[in-house]
């Protein structure tokens, strides 16, 4: 007999629906997690009640998604997702027959502790197998995103795709173009949060899915690198991602994007060595385009994500701290990065080095020395941004007898560069002296 201890809010929702003469079942990821002896994060119920009735029974609720088929319910501090039977199904068996994979086509009748498993989903969970419900071609054509979702489930649970799916996905891959980029983005983000990013994205390339939504990454396969790398560009990107904290989605996006410019900038020098001169700048341009295409700005899966910070980190990821590196160079880096992004930069630096060859990993002590130098410099509170200047924009205009214009901004940037090079110049008198020299500049 099943002996699961469900949250009281789930049992309360079930009781309320049953008490109003509606059938109700536990389904989805929570049920899958329970069979895997994992603690569920999300709780999904499916019911014979209509969406309107669900909202009437649960006042603290709102409709989710454009299809308006799922109701998010807040009940005693727990969020549940409650859906009517899908696609006008008349009962739970018909509902399950319209789901994507057998591991998701299982239902649990809470009141009677009864498992409903018409497609042997429990067996597939035990086999760690992702298999389509009945006809794989029909299931994928109903919603092409299911091709990417299969890879996400594979990465999330360390499962494998059934041969029937591996056979049909390449011929149906083109249908993914019909799927909204927001839905593709969310599945990609979920993949990035797993331990199996490499497996999932390599398979996405083999099955013809990756070129559809991330062609920049697809072009990185097979691009050989120099002695500091033992992997091709794509392999290095995946290794960097997996060396970054699994709970830091923003940094994992940086890892995904940081070397996309390498195929375009690859060259071979007279000495026969491979070079990627300026690839960080081109990667930053591509990162900006990818973030815009995937519509990533300030939040993803409910997680804060700063697109501008991602681009800054990509653009500056090639900063190497050597013994001869001056404090001036570090101050210039801090000015570009902004102090609040330093920790993320250092974490990324370590991951990038760990994902390289043994020759590259010799640089790890340099990152520690850089961290120490940064702490020392920040403790001195040097001017790093325009707002740190001892003169305001109004004062600059007064000294130079200027009206507001683009020229004022240019002058402020020049002053900032001067005080970054020499922080002792950041006093009103010294800056005014610099401005006096500016007067003679045409």
C-alpha positions as CSV (number, residue, x, y, z in Angstrom):
1,X,0.0,0.0,0.0
2,X,1.1,3.5,-0.7
3,X,2.2,5.3,2.4
4,X,3.0,8.8,1.2
5,X,2.7,11.7,3.6
6,X,1.2,14.6,1.5
7,X,1.1,18.2,2.6
8,X,-2.1,19.0,4.5
9,X,-2.8,21.7,1.9
10,X,-2.9,19.1,-0.8
11,X,-5.3,16.9,1.2
12,X,-7.4,20.0,2.0
13,X,-7.7,20.8,-1.8
14,X,-8.6,17.2,-2.6
15,X,-11.3,17.2,0.1
16,X,-12.8,20.4,-1.1
17,X,-13.1,19.2,-4.7
18,X,-14.4,15.8,-3.7
19,X,-16.9,17.4,-1.3
20,X,-18.2,19.4,-4.4
21,X,-18.7,16.1,-6.3
22,X,-15.6,16.4,-8.4
23,X,-13.0,13.7,-9.2
24,X,-9.5,14.8,-8.4
25,X,-6.1,13.1,-8.8
26,X,-2.4,13.9,-8.0
27,X,-0.4,14.0,-11.2
28,X,2.8,15.4,-12.7
29,X,6.2,16.1,-11.3
30,X,5.2,15.6,-7.6
31,X,4.0,12.1,-8.3
32,X,7.1,11.3,-10.4
33,X,9.3,12.6,-7.5
34,X,7.5,10.5,-5.0
35,X,8.2,7.3,-6.9
36,X,11.8,8.3,-7.1
37,X,11.9,9.0,-3.3
38,X,12.5,12.7,-3.9
39,X,11.0,15.6,-2.1
40,X,8.5,17.2,-4.5
41,X,8.8,20.9,-5.1
42,X,5.6,21.4,-7.1
43,X,2.2,19.9,-6.4
44,X,-0.2,19.3,-9.4
45,X,-3.8,18.2,-9.3
46,X,-6.1,17.3,-12.1
47,X,-9.9,17.4,-11.7
48,X,-13.2,17.0,-13.4
49,X,-14.1,20.5,-12.3
50,X,-14.0,23.4,-14.8
51,X,-11.5,26.2,-14.6
52,X,-14.3,28.5,-13.5
53,X,-15.4,26.2,-10.7
54,X,-11.8,25.8,-9.5
55,X,-11.5,29.5,-9.2
56,X,-14.8,29.7,-7.3
57,X,-13.7,27.0,-4.9
58,X,-10.3,28.6,-4.4
59,X,-10.6,32.4,-4.2
60,X,-6.9,32.9,-3.8
61,X,-6.0,31.8,-7.3
62,X,-5.1,33.0,-10.8
63,X,-5.0,31.6,-14.3
64,X,-1.6,30.5,-15.6
65,X,-0.5,30.4,-19.3
66,X,-2.1,31.6,-22.5
67,X,-4.3,28.5,-22.8
68,X,-5.9,29.3,-19.4
69,X,-6.0,25.6,-18.5
70,X,-4.1,25.7,-15.2
71,X,-5.1,27.5,-12.0
72,X,-2.4,28.5,-9.5
73,X,-3.9,28.2,-6.1
74,X,-2.5,29.6,-2.9
75,X,-3.7,27.5,0.0
76,X,-2.4,28.0,3.6
77,X,1.0,29.2,2.4
78,X,1.5,26.5,-0.3
79,X,1.1,27.1,-4.1
80,X,-0.7,24.3,-5.9
81,X,-1.5,23.9,-9.6
82,X,-5.0,22.6,-10.3
83,X,-6.1,21.9,-13.9
84,X,-9.3,20.6,-15.4
85,X,-9.0,17.4,-17.4
86,X,-7.0,18.3,-20.5
87,X,-8.4,18.8,-23.9
88,X,-12.0,18.2,-22.8
89,X,-11.3,14.7,-21.6
90,X,-14.2,13.0,-19.9
91,X,-12.3,11.1,-17.3
92,X,-8.8,10.5,-15.9
93,X,-7.9,7.7,-18.3
94,X,-8.7,9.9,-21.3
95,X,-6.7,12.7,-19.7
96,X,-3.6,10.5,-19.2
97,X,-3.8,9.3,-22.8
98,X,-3.2,12.9,-23.9
99,X,-0.1,13.5,-21.9
100,X,3.4,13.6,-23.3
101,X,5.5,10.8,-21.7
102,X,4.6,7.7,-19.8
103,X,6.4,8.9,-16.6
104,X,4.0,11.8,-16.6
105,X,0.9,9.7,-17.4
106,X,0.4,8.4,-13.9
107,X,-2.3,9.5,-11.5
108,X,-2.9,8.9,-7.8
109,X,-6.4,9.0,-6.3
110,X,-5.5,10.4,-2.8
111,X,-8.7,9.4,-1.1
112,X,-8.5,5.7,-2.0
113,X,-4.7,5.6,-2.3
114,X,-5.1,4.2,-5.7
115,X,-2.5,4.4,-8.5
116,X,-3.7,4.7,-12.1
117,X,-0.9,3.7,-14.5
118,X,-2.4,2.7,-17.9
119,X,0.9,3.2,-19.9
120,X,3.4,1.5,-17.5
121,X,4.9,4.8,-16.4
122,X,6.0,3.3,-13.1
123,X,8.0,0.6,-14.9
124,X,9.6,3.3,-17.1
125,X,10.5,5.3,-14.0
126,X,12.2,2.2,-12.6
127,X,14.0,1.7,-16.0
128,X,14.9,5.4,-16.1
129,X,13.3,5.6,-19.5
130,X,11.5,8.5,-21.2
131,X,9.0,7.1,-23.6
132,X,6.1,8.8,-25.4
133,X,2.5,7.9,-24.6
134,X,1.4,5.5,-27.4
135,X,2.4,7.2,-30.7
136,X,5.6,9.4,-30.4
137,X,5.0,11.2,-33.6
138,X,1.5,12.3,-32.6
139,X,2.7,13.4,-29.2
140,X,5.5,15.5,-30.6
141,X,3.4,17.1,-33.2
142,X,0.8,18.0,-30.6
143,X,3.4,20.1,-28.9
144,X,6.9,20.2,-30.4
145,X,8.3,21.6,-27.2
146,X,8.1,18.1,-25.9
147,X,11.2,17.2,-27.8
148,X,13.2,19.7,-25.7
149,X,11.3,18.7,-22.5
150,X,12.4,15.1,-23.0
151,X,16.0,16.3,-22.9
152,X,15.3,18.4,-19.8
153,X,13.8,15.4,-18.0
154,X,16.7,13.3,-19.1
155,X,19.1,15.8,-17.6
156,X,17.0,16.4,-14.5
157,X,16.6,12.7,-13.5
158,X,19.6,11.1,-15.3
159,X,17.2,9.1,-17.5
160,X,17.6,8.1,-21.1
161,X,15.4,8.5,-24.1
162,X,13.6,5.5,-25.6
163,X,14.8,4.4,-29.0
164,X,11.4,5.3,-30.5
165,X,11.9,9.0,-29.4
166,X,15.5,9.1,-30.6
167,X,14.3,7.8,-34.0
168,X,11.5,10.4,-34.6
169,X,12.9,13.6,-33.0
170,X,15.3,14.3,-35.9
171,X,12.6,14.1,-38.5
172,X,10.2,16.3,-36.4
173,X,12.9,18.7,-35.1
174,X,11.9,21.4,-37.6
175,X,8.5,21.8,-35.8
176,X,10.3,23.4,-32.8
177,X,10.4,26.6,-34.9
178,X,6.7,26.9,-34.3
179,X,7.2,27.0,-30.5
180,X,7.4,30.4,-28.8
181,X,10.9,31.4,-27.8
182,X,9.8,32.0,-24.2
183,X,8.8,28.3,-23.8
184,X,12.0,27.1,-25.3
185,X,14.0,29.5,-23.1
186,X,12.4,28.1,-20.0
187,X,13.2,24.5,-20.9
188,X,16.8,25.6,-21.7
189,X,17.0,27.3,-18.3
190,X,15.8,24.1,-16.5
191,X,18.5,22.2,-18.4
192,X,21.2,24.6,-17.2
193,X,20.2,24.0,-13.6
194,X,20.9,20.3,-13.8
195,X,24.1,18.2,-13.4
196,X,23.7,16.8,-16.9
197,X,24.0,19.9,-19.1
198,X,26.6,18.4,-21.3
199,X,24.6,15.2,-22.1
200,X,21.4,17.2,-22.8
201,X,23.0,19.8,-25.1
202,X,25.2,17.3,-27.0
203,X,22.1,15.3,-27.7
204,X,20.2,18.4,-28.7
205,X,22.9,19.0,-31.3
206,X,22.8,15.4,-32.5
207,X,19.0,15.4,-32.8
208,X,18.9,18.7,-34.8
209,X,17.3,20.8,-32.1
210,X,20.1,23.0,-31.0
211,X,20.6,24.8,-34.4
212,X,17.0,25.9,-34.2
213,X,17.1,27.9,-31.0
214,X,20.8,28.4,-30.3
215,X,22.7,28.2,-33.7
216,X,25.6,30.2,-32.2
217,X,26.3,27.3,-29.8
218,X,25.8,24.7,-32.6
219,X,28.6,26.3,-34.5
220,X,31.0,25.7,-31.6
221,X,31.0,21.9,-32.1
222,X,34.2,20.6,-33.6
223,X,36.1,24.0,-33.3
224,X,39.5,22.9,-32.0
225,X,41.4,25.1,-29.5
226,X,44.9,25.7,-28.4
227,X,47.1,24.1,-25.8
228,X,45.2,25.6,-22.9
229,X,42.2,23.5,-23.8
230,X,41.7,19.7,-24.1
231,X,38.1,20.1,-25.5
232,X,36.6,21.7,-28.5
233,X,34.8,25.0,-27.9
234,X,31.4,23.4,-27.3
235,X,32.9,20.9,-24.9
236,X,34.7,23.6,-23.0
237,X,31.5,25.7,-22.7
238,X,29.7,22.7,-21.3
239,X,32.5,21.9,-18.8
240,X,32.5,25.6,-17.6
241,X,28.8,25.4,-17.0
242,X,29.1,22.3,-15.0
243,X,31.9,23.8,-12.9
244,X,29.6,26.7,-11.9
245,X,27.2,26.5,-9.0
246,X,24.1,24.6,-10.0
247,X,21.9,27.0,-8.1
248,X,23.2,30.1,-9.9
249,X,21.2,30.4,-13.2
250,X,22.7,33.7,-14.1
251,X,26.3,32.5,-13.9
252,X,25.4,29.3,-15.9
253,X,24.0,31.6,-18.6
254,X,27.3,33.4,-18.6
255,X,29.0,30.0,-19.1
256,X,26.7,29.2,-21.9
257,X,27.5,32.4,-23.8
258,X,31.1,33.3,-22.9
259,X,32.9,31.7,-25.8
260,X,30.2,31.9,-28.6
261,X,32.5,34.2,-30.5
262,X,35.4,31.8,-30.9
263,X,34.3,30.1,-34.2
264,X,34.2,33.6,-35.8
265,X,37.5,34.8,-34.5
266,X,39.6,31.6,-34.8
267,X,42.9,32.1,-36.6
268,X,46.2,30.2,-36.9
269,X,49.4,32.2,-36.3
270,X,52.7,31.9,-38.2
271,X,53.9,29.6,-35.4
272,X,51.0,27.2,-36.2
273,X,49.2,28.0,-32.9
274,X,45.4,28.6,-32.7
275,X,44.3,32.0,-31.6
276,X,40.9,33.6,-30.8
277,X,41.9,37.3,-30.7
278,X,39.1,39.5,-29.5
279,X,36.6,36.7,-29.1
280,X,35.4,38.1,-25.8
281,X,34.1,41.2,-27.5
282,X,32.4,39.2,-30.3
283,X,31.0,36.8,-27.7
284,X,29.5,39.8,-25.8
285,X,27.8,41.0,-29.0
286,X,26.4,37.5,-29.6
287,X,25.4,37.2,-25.9
288,X,23.4,40.4,-26.3
289,X,21.6,39.1,-29.4
290,X,20.9,35.7,-27.8
291,X,19.5,37.3,-24.6
292,X,17.3,39.5,-26.7
293,X,16.1,36.5,-28.8
294,X,15.4,34.4,-25.8
295,X,13.8,37.4,-24.1
296,X,16.0,37.2,-21.0
297,X,16.1,40.5,-19.1
298,X,15.5,40.5,-15.4
299,X,13.9,37.3,-14.4
300,X,13.8,33.6,-15.5
301,X,11.8,30.8,-13.9
302,X,11.1,33.2,-11.1
303,X,14.9,33.7,-10.5
304,X,16.4,37.2,-10.8
305,X,18.7,37.4,-13.8
306,X,20.5,40.6,-14.9
307,X,21.1,40.6,-18.7
308,X,23.5,43.6,-18.5
309,X,25.6,41.9,-15.9
310,X,25.8,38.7,-18.0
311,X,27.1,40.8,-21.0
312,X,29.7,42.5,-18.7
313,X,31.0,39.2,-17.4
314,X,31.2,37.7,-20.9
315,X,33.0,40.8,-22.2
316,X,35.6,40.8,-19.4
317,X,36.1,37.1,-18.8
318,X,39.5,37.1,-20.5
319,X,41.2,39.2,-17.8
320,X,44.3,37.4,-16.6
321,X,46.1,38.4,-13.5
322,X,49.8,37.9,-13.7
323,X,52.6,38.8,-11.3
324,X,53.3,41.9,-13.4
325,X,49.7,43.1,-13.5
326,X,49.4,46.5,-12.0
327,X,46.9,47.8,-9.5
328,X,45.9,50.3,-12.3
329,X,44.9,47.4,-14.5
330,X,42.8,45.9,-11.7
331,X,41.1,49.3,-11.0
332,X,40.2,49.5,-14.7
333,X,38.7,46.0,-14.5
334,X,36.7,47.0,-11.4
335,X,35.5,50.1,-13.2
336,X,34.2,48.0,-16.1
337,X,32.8,45.3,-14.0
338,X,31.3,47.3,-11.1
339,X,32.3,46.1,-7.6
340,X,28.9,44.4,-7.0
341,X,29.8,41.9,-9.8
342,X,33.3,41.0,-8.5
343,X,32.3,37.8,-6.7
344,X,30.5,36.5,-9.7
345,X,33.5,37.3,-11.9
346,X,35.9,35.4,-9.5
347,X,33.6,32.4,-9.4
348,X,33.5,32.3,-13.2
349,X,37.2,32.7,-13.5
350,X,37.8,29.6,-11.4
351,X,35.2,27.6,-13.4
352,X,36.8,28.7,-16.7
353,X,40.2,27.6,-15.5
354,X,39.0,24.3,-14.1
355,X,37.4,23.5,-17.4
356,X,40.7,23.9,-19.3
357,X,43.8,21.8,-19.7
358,X,46.3,21.1,-17.0
359,X,48.4,24.0,-18.4
360,X,45.5,26.4,-17.9
361,X,44.8,25.1,-14.4
362,X,48.2,26.4,-13.3
363,X,46.5,29.8,-13.3
364,X,44.3,29.0,-10.4
365,X,46.6,30.6,-7.8
366,X,46.5,33.8,-9.9
367,X,42.7,34.0,-9.2
368,X,43.3,33.8,-5.5
369,X,46.0,36.6,-5.8
370,X,43.6,38.7,-7.8
371,X,40.9,38.2,-5.2
372,X,43.3,39.5,-2.5
373,X,44.3,42.5,-4.6
374,X,40.7,43.4,-5.3
375,X,39.9,43.3,-1.6
376,X,42.8,45.6,-0.9
377,X,41.8,48.0,-3.6
378,X,38.2,48.1,-2.7
379,X,39.1,48.8,1.0
380,X,40.8,52.0,-0.3
381,X,37.5,53.1,-1.8
382,X,39.0,54.4,-5.0
383,X,36.8,56.3,-7.6
384,X,35.5,53.6,-10.0
385,X,32.4,55.2,-11.4
386,X,31.4,58.7,-12.6
387,X,29.3,59.1,-9.5
388,X,32.5,58.8,-7.4
389,X,34.1,61.9,-9.1
390,X,34.8,64.8,-6.7
391,X,33.1,67.1,-9.3
392,X,29.5,66.9,-10.4
393,X,28.2,67.4,-13.9
394,X,26.9,70.9,-12.9
395,X,30.2,71.9,-11.5
396,X,32.0,70.7,-14.7
397,X,29.6,72.9,-16.8
398,X,30.2,75.8,-14.5
399,X,34.0,75.6,-14.7
400,X,33.9,75.2,-18.5
401,X,31.0,77.6,-19.0
402,X,29.1,74.9,-21.0
403,X,25.5,74.0,-21.5
404,X,24.3,70.4,-21.0
405,X,25.5,68.4,-24.0
406,X,27.1,65.1,-25.0
407,X,30.5,66.8,-24.5
408,X,29.9,67.0,-20.8
409,X,29.5,63.2,-20.7
410,X,32.7,62.8,-22.6
411,X,34.6,65.0,-20.2
412,X,33.3,63.1,-17.2
413,X,34.5,59.8,-18.8
414,X,38.0,61.4,-19.3
415,X,38.1,62.6,-15.7
416,X,37.1,59.1,-14.5
417,X,39.9,57.5,-16.5
418,X,42.4,60.0,-15.1
419,X,41.4,59.2,-11.5
420,X,41.3,55.5,-12.1
421,X,44.9,55.7,-13.2
422,X,45.7,58.0,-10.3
423,X,43.1,58.0,-7.5
424,X,44.9,60.8,-5.7
425,X,43.7,63.2,-8.4
426,X,40.1,62.8,-7.3
427,X,39.9,66.2,-5.5
428,X,38.0,69.3,-6.7
429,X,41.2,71.3,-7.1
430,X,43.0,68.6,-9.1
431,X,40.0,67.9,-11.3
432,X,39.5,71.6,-11.9
433,X,43.1,71.8,-13.0
434,X,42.5,69.0,-15.4
435,X,39.4,70.9,-16.7
436,X,41.5,74.0,-17.3
437,X,43.6,72.0,-19.6
438,X,40.4,70.7,-21.2
439,X,39.5,74.3,-22.1
440,X,42.3,74.4,-24.6
441,X,41.2,71.1,-26.2
442,X,39.3,71.8,-29.4
